[in-house]
Amino acid sequence: MWIMPLPFGLPDPKKPGSEIVASAIVLKPGREKNEEMRQKIIAYMKEKVSPYKGPKVIEFMDQLPMSTVGKTLKRELRKMMETK
């Protein structure tokens, strides 16, 4: 279904000082980035993890921000998501 999911926290606008779970996902080639896929992922996560651990926000990306040594840069991802 996906190549690389990356969960991270985003500030919760409803509760200052807390975060919501978000996930940036790189899909396998040929998979469509649409609302149906988003709902499938959310349903899958609801089956597998506790409700508070599942992502509330899902963003499909072509590639994740990476450092020169190959680590994902969550701080860059948060900046990108906060500006949307």
Backbone hydrogen bonds, N-H to C=O, Kabsch-Sander energy under -0.5 kcal/mol:
donor,donor_aa,acceptor,acceptor_aa,energy
3,I,26,V,-3.0
4,M,26,V,-1.5
6,L,24,A,-2.4
8,F,22,A,-2.4
10,L,20,I,-2.2
12,D,18,S,-2.6
18,S,15,K,-2.0
20,I,10,L,-2.7
22,A,8,F,-3.0
23,S,57,V,-2.1
24,A,6,L,-2.2
25,I,23,S,-0.5
25,I,59,E,-2.6
26,V,4,M,-1.9
27,L,25,I,-0.6
27,L,61,M,-0.5
28,K,1,M,-0.9
31,R,28,K,-2.0
34,N,32,E,-1.2
38,R,34,N,-1.9
39,Q,35,E,-2.4
40,K,36,E,-2.0
41,I,37,M,-2.2
42,I,38,R,-2.2
43,A,39,Q,-2.5
44,Y,40,K,-2.4
45,M,41,I,-2.5
46,K,42,I,-2.1
47,E,43,A,-1.4
48,K,44,Y,-1.5
49,V,45,M,-2.6
53,K,50,S,-1.6
54,G,50,S,-0.9
54,G,51,P,-0.6
56,K,21,V,-3.4
57,V,21,V,-1.3
59,E,23,S,-2.7
61,M,25,I,-2.5
67,S,71,K,-2.9
70,G,67,S,-1.4
73,L,65,P,-2.7
74,K,72,T,-1.0
77,L,73,L,-1.9
78,R,74,K,-2.8
79,K,75,R,-1.9
80,M,76,E,-2.2
81,M,77,L,-2.4
82,E,78,R,-2.7
83,T,79,K,-1.4
84,K,81,M,-0.8
